[in-house]
Amino acid sequence: MSFLENLYNLAVHALRPLLPAFGAGSTKVSAAVEGRRMAAEDIARWARQERDPFRPLLWLHGASAGELAGAIPILDVVRTRRPELQLLVTYSSPSAESVLSELAPDHGGYPPLETRAACREALEAARPDALVFAKLDAWPALTGAAEEAGVPLGMVNATVRPSSSRLRGPGRQLLVPSYGRLDLVGAVSEAEVERLELLGTRPGSIRVTGDASFERALDRVEKARAHAATGGPRLGPPAPGVVRLCAGSSWPEDERVLIEGAAILGSREGQHPELELVLVPHEPNAAAVQRIRDLCRHHLGMEPRLWSALDGSRPPVAGPIRAPVLVDAVGFLAELYLECDLAWVGGGIGGEGLHSVVEPAAAGLPVLFGPVHDRWEATALEGLGAGLAVPPEDVAGVLSALLSDPRKLAEMGTGARRYVEGGRGATEASAALVLELLSGSASELSVEP
């Protein structure tokens, strides 16, 4: 272990008695803290009861739902090629539990506490044939203990945002040994290679495989299209002359600027087609419903229409401003994108970072978002003219221009879909990487430059 890793290990040990206090203000944080504290024992218990020593085991780790979801198509291919495989999935955020049913692991839960002792306990009990990280979440204790145990280490859909704290200061110094232990790394693009090397990844271990989440998005959109063909539309038939904008995974600032923009457009009646907002908050709880109701009353002088109370058989009465639809449910965003004409992806103005722009692009929609982001996919869409970062003060103007130019909307949507389709092949390349890890030894896999 490096000097910083030793300090880190000692610090985590010292803080262990205080861990319950970290979750005192949040049920989610509390669940994560308790889950990690007990994880090594949980994994060991599962291994004693259900680990088959005659079957290979893949350990997949991702920070949260998004990271693990992007690995689902990779796992589907790997399991087809290796049907005898057992799968252990760990995650750092409770949000990942939403994709566990699709991953269908033999065991799923939190990773061990970040100490060498806890990680050794879990690894010795599970005896994985490979440990693969989804996207970025490699940490010192787990990678160090895996290296000691001779477990091949890999990463799929690997990306490091330019603004990541991992790339500078003590964070980088702490993580360089972790990334240096990775035997095979599948980077999402050439642009990631330099940042992965800066983090300590050996050049000979990096392959540009692409991002399998593109193919997952295409698959989700096709499944949504098939569901709509048999189950009917979620929003009901659109009214003539109306352009629908779906705001997916919106945060308060996204909702505010879009509703304010709709109010400005409503005052310009007759200048362009009418805008209908479909607001899908990131967390559609009672607080979000009340927040959006207040915004609609204040800026539009009307209540939003709750999706759960919609009568899909008829469109709302036309007027200078069409009341927004507030989606107070989860699980069918891809279907909503297919019923809309353009998308706004939340998190680029306020929130915890821009959400994925790939799914609305896969649905063939022009993709709008706030300017505060460092997602490479969003930047690529901008460069192709299929996406647009919109400052809060320009929302009404940009929407007005797009509503007045249906040809531009169509061109942007076609370009967005073409961009996502260009990502095909990432799943196969990433699966090949994982299969190589499962079949090889750590010493054979890495090639020094």
Secondary structure by P-SEA (a helix, b strand, c coil): ccaaaaaaaaaaaaacccccccccccaaaaaaaaaaaaaaaaaaaaaaccccccbbbbbbbbccaaaaaaaaaaaaaaaaacccbbbbbbbccccccccccccccccccccccccaaaaaaaaaaacccbbbbcccccccaaaaaaaaabbbbbcccccccccccccccaaaaacaaaaaaccbbbbccccaaaaaaaaccccccccccccaaaaaaaaaaaaaaaaaaccccccccccccbbbbbbccccaaaaaaaaaaaaaaaaacccccbbbbbcccccccaaaaaaaaaaaaaccccccccccccccccccccccccbbbbbcccccaaaaaaaccbbbbcccccccccccaaaaaaaccbbbbccccccaaaaaaaaacccccccccaaaaaaaaaaacaaaaaaaaaaaaaaaaaacaaaaaaaaaaaaaaacccccccccc
